[in-house]
Amino acid sequence: MPEGLVIPELLAPSRIARGLRVAGKNELFEALGALLNRAEPALSRETILAALREREHLGDTGIGLGVAIPHGRVPGLGRFVGAFVTLAQAMDYHAIDGKPVTMVFALLVPEQAVQEHLLILSRLAGIFRNSETRQELLAAQTTEEICQCFTRAENRADR
């Protein structure tokens, strides 16, 4: 895994949605699948959804503090790909702290990249533990501002 900025490399403004309205986890995963598909059009949405749902069946990916990080391994995927959404209304996600989720970072990883997968998840968890970062992400008015928030968060994490 490269040193320095990692998370901003996983995102693009086209894979970020602000104020997403969803009725539940299935609808959320459908929206995340559509965003992730923009980065990897060769992957079917069904493949993306299967990867996210397979991991979710092992245990909910709500890490607490209003954040969920659904993720999955995808055979044949050549790079790590992320999508990020803020929700219009907090939703019950069965997070570890029992609190509703307002932000979701979805991650697809190459099937064989086990160590890098764990390192990126750890880095994301560290970023989301910072209350300043969470507040900035929720207050951001554009997808570009959200990308800038992740860059600042990575810079803080590297100090």
C-alpha positions as CSV (number, residue, x, y, z in Angstrom):
1,M,0.0,0.0,0.0
2,P,1.4,3.4,-1.0
3,E,2.4,5.8,1.8
4,G,0.7,9.2,2.0
5,L,-2.6,10.1,0.4
6,V,-4.5,6.9,-0.3
7,I,-8.3,7.5,0.2
8,P,-8.6,10.4,-2.2
9,E,-7.2,8.2,-4.9
10,L,-10.1,5.8,-4.4
11,L,-12.7,8.5,-5.0
12,A,-13.8,10.8,-7.8
13,P,-16.6,13.4,-7.6
14,S,-18.7,11.2,-9.9
15,R,-18.7,8.5,-7.2
16,I,-19.9,10.8,-4.4
17,A,-23.6,11.6,-3.6
18,R,-24.8,14.2,-1.0
19,G,-28.1,14.0,0.7
20,L,-29.0,10.6,-0.7
21,R,-32.6,9.5,0.0
22,V,-33.0,5.7,0.6
23,A,-35.6,3.6,2.2
24,G,-33.3,1.0,3.6
25,K,-30.0,-0.9,3.2
26,N,-31.1,-2.6,0.0
27,E,-31.8,0.7,-1.7
28,L,-28.6,2.1,-0.3
29,F,-26.6,-0.8,-1.7
30,E,-28.3,-0.3,-5.1
31,A,-27.3,3.4,-5.1
32,L,-23.7,2.5,-4.0
33,G,-23.6,-0.2,-6.8
34,A,-24.5,2.4,-9.4
35,L,-21.8,4.8,-8.1
36,L,-19.1,2.1,-8.0
37,N,-20.2,0.9,-11.5
38,R,-19.1,4.3,-12.9
39,A,-15.5,3.5,-12.1
40,E,-15.7,-0.1,-13.4
41,P,-18.3,-0.2,-16.1
42,A,-17.1,-3.7,-17.1
43,L,-18.3,-5.0,-13.7
44,S,-22.1,-5.7,-13.6
45,R,-24.1,-4.0,-10.9
46,E,-25.1,-7.6,-9.8
47,T,-21.4,-8.5,-9.3
48,I,-20.9,-5.3,-7.2
49,L,-24.0,-5.9,-5.1
50,A,-23.1,-9.5,-4.6
51,A,-19.7,-8.5,-3.2
52,L,-21.2,-5.9,-0.8
53,R,-24.0,-8.2,0.3
54,E,-21.7,-11.2,0.8
55,R,-19.6,-9.2,3.2
56,E,-22.6,-7.7,5.0
57,H,-24.0,-11.2,5.6
58,L,-20.8,-11.9,7.7
59,G,-21.7,-8.9,9.9
60,D,-22.9,-5.4,9.6
61,T,-20.3,-2.9,8.5
62,G,-21.6,0.0,10.6
63,I,-18.4,1.1,12.5
64,G,-20.2,3.5,14.8
65,L,-20.2,7.3,15.0
66,G,-22.8,7.5,12.2
67,V,-20.5,5.8,9.7
68,A,-20.7,2.5,7.7
69,I,-18.0,1.0,5.4
70,P,-19.6,-1.7,3.3
71,H,-16.9,-3.5,1.3
72,G,-16.3,-6.5,-0.8
73,R,-13.7,-8.4,-2.7
74,V,-14.2,-8.8,-6.5
75,P,-12.5,-11.4,-8.7
76,G,-10.8,-9.8,-11.6
77,L,-10.9,-6.2,-10.2
78,G,-7.6,-4.6,-11.0
79,R,-7.7,-1.7,-8.5
80,F,-9.3,-0.4,-5.4
81,V,-12.5,1.6,-6.0
82,G,-14.5,3.7,-3.5
83,A,-17.8,5.6,-3.4
84,F,-19.1,7.9,-0.6
85,V,-22.5,9.1,0.3
86,T,-24.1,11.2,2.9
87,L,-27.7,10.4,3.7
88,A,-30.6,12.8,3.7
89,Q,-31.9,11.1,6.8
90,A,-30.0,8.9,9.3
91,M,-30.9,5.3,8.9
92,D,-30.7,2.2,11.1
93,Y,-27.8,0.2,9.9
94,H,-27.3,-2.1,12.9
95,A,-24.0,-0.2,13.6
96,I,-21.7,-1.5,16.4
97,D,-22.7,1.5,18.6
98,G,-26.4,1.0,17.9
99,K,-26.6,4.6,16.4
100,P,-28.0,5.4,13.0
101,V,-25.7,6.0,10.0
102,T,-25.4,9.3,8.1
103,M,-22.3,8.6,6.0
104,V,-21.3,5.5,4.0
105,F,-18.0,4.8,2.3
106,A,-18.3,1.7,0.0
107,L,-15.1,0.0,-1.1
108,L,-14.4,-2.7,-3.7
109,V,-11.0,-4.4,-3.6
110,P,-9.2,-6.9,-5.8
111,E,-9.8,-10.5,-4.5
112,Q,-6.2,-11.2,-3.7
113,A,-5.3,-7.9,-2.1
114,V,-6.0,-9.1,1.5
115,Q,-3.4,-7.1,3.4
116,E,-4.0,-3.8,1.4
117,H,-7.7,-4.3,2.0
118,L,-7.2,-4.4,5.8
119,L,-4.9,-1.4,5.7
120,I,-7.3,0.7,3.8
121,L,-10.2,-0.2,6.1
122,S,-8.1,0.7,9.1
123,R,-7.1,4.0,7.5
124,L,-10.8,4.8,6.7
125,A,-11.8,3.9,10.3
126,G,-9.1,6.3,11.6
127,I,-10.3,9.1,9.3
128,F,-13.9,8.7,10.5
129,R,-13.0,8.6,14.2
130,N,-12.0,12.2,13.8
131,S,-15.0,14.3,14.7
132,E,-13.7,17.4,12.8
133,T,-13.6,15.2,9.6
134,R,-17.1,13.9,10.1
135,Q,-18.4,17.4,10.6
136,E,-16.6,18.7,7.5
137,L,-17.9,15.8,5.4
138,L,-21.5,16.4,6.5
139,A,-21.2,20.2,6.0
140,A,-19.6,20.0,2.5
141,Q,-21.8,21.6,-0.2
142,T,-20.3,19.9,-3.3
143,T,-18.7,16.6,-4.2
144,E,-15.4,18.4,-4.8
145,E,-15.5,19.8,-1.2
146,I,-16.0,16.2,0.0
147,C,-12.9,15.1,-2.0
148,Q,-11.0,18.0,-0.4
149,C,-12.2,16.9,3.1
150,F,-10.7,13.4,2.5
151,T,-7.4,15.0,1.4
152,R,-7.3,17.1,4.5
153,A,-8.2,14.1,6.7
154,E,-5.4,12.0,5.1
155,N,-3.0,14.9,5.8
156,R,-4.1,15.0,9.4
157,A,-3.7,11.2,9.7
158,D,-0.2,11.3,8.3
159,R,1.0,13.8,11.0
